[in-house]
Amino acid sequence: MLFLWNTVIDYMISISSVSHQYGNSPALQFADWQVNDAEQWLLLGQSGSGKTTLLHILTGLLKPSGGKVHINNTDLYQLTSKKLDAFRGQHIGIIFQKPHLIKSLSIAENLMLAQRFAGLPTNQQRIEEVLTSLDMAHKRNAYPQELSQGQLQRVTIARAVINKPTLLIADEPTSSLDDKNAEAVLALLKQQSELNQATLVVATHDKRVKDAFNLTYSLA
C-alpha cells in the first residue's frame, strides 16, 4: 500500500516569483529563495543589481510588483500597514549602513524606544543583557555624539537585536571600514545571530566578506 504524505516545510525566508519595477525601467527579477531558521547568508550584488530593492522587500518596506514574500511563515504583504509595522518591529532587526539614533536620547533610551515602537513593554533587563553582550553596558547613559564610530556600530547592532528578532538583516555593514574593523563587525553580527538564534542576511558588494559565509544568494 502506498501512502502519500503532504510535507509542509517551514522557512524563515521564502520568496517566489518576486519582481519589482520602477516606472518605465526594466523590471528587476529575483530568483526563488528559501532560507532556514538560524542560517547565515550573504546577499551579494553590485550597485544597481537590485540588492537594496530586495532588502526593502524582505523587510516590509517596499511592496513588490509581483510574487510572494513569506517571512517566518507570514505572508508579508497580506498584512495591513499597522500589522506589518508591528511584525517588522517584533521579528526583523535591521542594521543600516549608518546609525539612525536619536541624538537627544541616551543609548538605553534609544533601545527603550525600539521596544515601544514594536509594541513591547520596556524591558530594562533585556537592554542590560544586550549591551553587556556587546561590551557597551558602561555606555548605557551616554549619548550618540559621545561615542566613537565603532561604538555606534555596536549600538546599531544592539538596537537591531533588542526585541529578539527571528531575522537579522545588515545592509552594507562593512563598506566604509578597513579590513580589521570589517572583520570585527562581521564577527559581532555572527555572534549576535547565534546568541539570539536569529537568521542572518548580510547584504554587500564587499568581496572581503565572501569568505565569512558558506551560503550566498547572488544578484547579477
C-alpha positions in Angstrom: 0.0 0.0 0.0 1.3 3.4 -0.9 1.0 6.3 1.5 1.4 9.9 0.3 2.4 12.5 2.9 1.9 16.2 2.4 5.0 17.7 3.9 5.0 21.4 4.7 8.4 22.9 5.0 8.7 26.0 7.2 11.3 28.6 6.1 12.4 31.8 7.7 12.5 33.4 4.3 10.7 32.2 1.2 10.3 34.3 -1.9 8.6 33.1 -5.1 8.4 34.8 -8.5 9.3 38.2 -6.9 9.8 41.1 -9.2 9.7 44.9 -8.9 9.5 47.7 -11.5 10.3 51.4 -11.0 8.4 53.5 -13.5 9.2 52.5 -17.1 12.5 50.9 -16.2 13.0 47.2 -16.9 11.6 45.0 -14.1 14.0 43.5 -11.6 13.5 39.7 -11.3 14.6 37.8 -8.3 15.3 34.1 -8.3 13.2 32.0 -5.8 15.0 31.7 -2.5 14.4 29.7 0.7 16.3 30.3 4.0 16.0 28.1 7.0 16.0 29.1 10.7 19.3 30.3 12.1 21.2 30.1 8.8 23.7 32.8 7.9 23.6 34.1 4.3 25.4 36.6 2.2 23.3 38.6 -0.2 25.9 39.6 -2.9 25.4 42.1 -5.7 26.9 45.2 -7.3 25.3 48.6 -7.3 22.3 48.6 -9.5 21.7 44.8 -9.2 18.6 45.3 -7.1 20.2 44.4 -3.7 18.7 47.4 -1.9 15.3 46.8 -3.5 15.3 43.1 -2.4 16.3 44.2 1.1 13.4 46.6 1.3 11.1 43.9 0.1 12.3 41.4 2.7 11.9 43.9 5.5 8.4 45.0 4.5 9.5 48.5 3.4 8.6 48.0 -0.3 5.8 46.0 -1.7 7.0 44.1 -4.8 5.2 44.5 -8.2 4.7 40.7 -8.2 5.4 37.5 -6.4 5.1 36.2 -2.8 7.2 37.0 0.2 6.9 34.9 3.4 8.9 35.8 6.5 8.6 33.3 9.3 5.6 31.7 7.6 3.8 35.0 7.4 2.7 36.3 4.0 4.2 39.8 4.5 2.2 41.8 2.0 -1.1 40.4 3.1 -0.8 42.2 6.4 -2.3 45.6 7.0 0.1 48.5 7.3 -0.3 48.6 11.1 0.2 44.8 11.4 3.2 45.0 9.1 4.8 47.7 11.2 4.3 45.6 14.3 5.6 42.4 12.7 8.7 44.2 11.5 9.4 45.6 14.9 9.0 42.3 16.6 10.5 39.9 14.1 13.0 41.7 11.9 16.2 43.5 13.1 17.7 45.9 10.6 21.3 47.2 10.6 21.7 50.2 8.3 25.0 51.5 6.8 24.8 54.5 9.1 23.4 54.7 12.7 19.9 56.1 12.9 19.9 57.1 16.6 18.1 60.0 18.2 20.8 62.3 19.5 18.8 63.7 22.3 18.3 60.3 23.9 20.8 58.2 25.7 21.8 54.7 24.4 19.5 53.0 26.8 16.6 55.3 25.9 17.2 54.6 22.2 16.8 50.9 22.9 13.7 51.5 25.0 12.2 53.4 22.1 12.8 50.4 19.8 10.9 48.3 22.3 8.0 50.7 22.3 7.9 51.0 18.5 7.5 47.3 18.4 4.5 47.5 20.8 6.5 45.7 23.5 6.9 46.7 27.2 10.1 48.3 28.3 12.5 45.6 29.5 15.5 47.0 31.3 16.9 43.6 31.9 17.0 42.8 28.2 18.6 46.2 27.5 21.4 45.4 30.0 21.8 41.9 28.6 22.2 43.1 25.0 24.6 46.0 25.9 26.7 43.6 28.1 26.9 41.1 25.2 28.3 43.9 23.0 30.6 45.3 25.7 28.6 48.5 25.8 26.9 48.4 29.2 29.2 51.1 30.5 27.9 53.4 27.8 24.2 52.9 28.6 23.8 56.6 29.7 26.0 58.1 27.1 24.6 60.0 24.1 25.3 59.0 20.4 27.6 62.0 19.8 29.8 60.9 22.7 30.6 57.6 21.1 33.2 56.5 18.6 32.3 55.1 15.2 33.0 51.6 16.4 30.8 52.1 19.5 28.0 53.5 17.4 28.1 50.4 15.2 27.7 48.2 18.3 24.7 50.3 19.4 23.2 49.9 16.0 23.5 46.1 16.3 22.1 46.3 19.9 19.0 48.1 18.6 18.6 45.5 15.9 18.6 42.6 18.3 16.9 44.2 21.3 13.5 42.6 20.5 14.9 39.2 19.8 14.1 39.2 16.1 14.0 35.9 14.2 15.5 37.6 11.2 18.6 39.9 11.3 19.4 41.9 8.2 22.5 44.0 7.7 22.8 46.5 4.8 26.5 47.0 3.7 27.8 46.9 7.3 31.5 46.8 6.1 31.5 49.1 3.1 33.3 52.0 4.8 35.5 50.0 7.1 39.2 49.0 6.9 40.0 45.2 7.0 40.4 45.0 10.7 37.1 46.7 11.6 35.2 44.9 8.8 36.3 41.6 10.3 35.3 42.7 13.8 31.8 43.9 12.7 31.2 40.6 10.9 32.3 38.6 13.9 29.8 40.6 16.1 27.0 40.1 13.6 27.5 36.4 13.5 27.9 36.2 17.3 24.7 38.1 17.9 22.9 35.9 15.3 23.9 32.8 17.2 23.3 34.3 20.6 19.7 35.3 19.6 19.2 32.2 17.4 18.3 34.5 14.5 18.7 34.0 10.8 21.3 36.4 9.5 21.4 38.0 6.0 24.3 40.4 5.2 23.9 42.4 2.0 27.1 43.7 0.5 29.1 44.3 -2.6 32.3 44.0 -0.4 34.1 40.9 -1.7 36.1 40.7 1.5 33.0 39.4 3.2 32.6 36.3 1.0 35.0 34.0 2.9 33.0 34.5 6.1 29.8 32.8 4.7 29.1 29.4 3.3 25.7 30.4 1.9 25.4 33.0 -0.8 22.5 34.5 -2.8 23.9 36.4 -5.7 22.3 39.1 -7.9 23.5 39.6 -11.4 
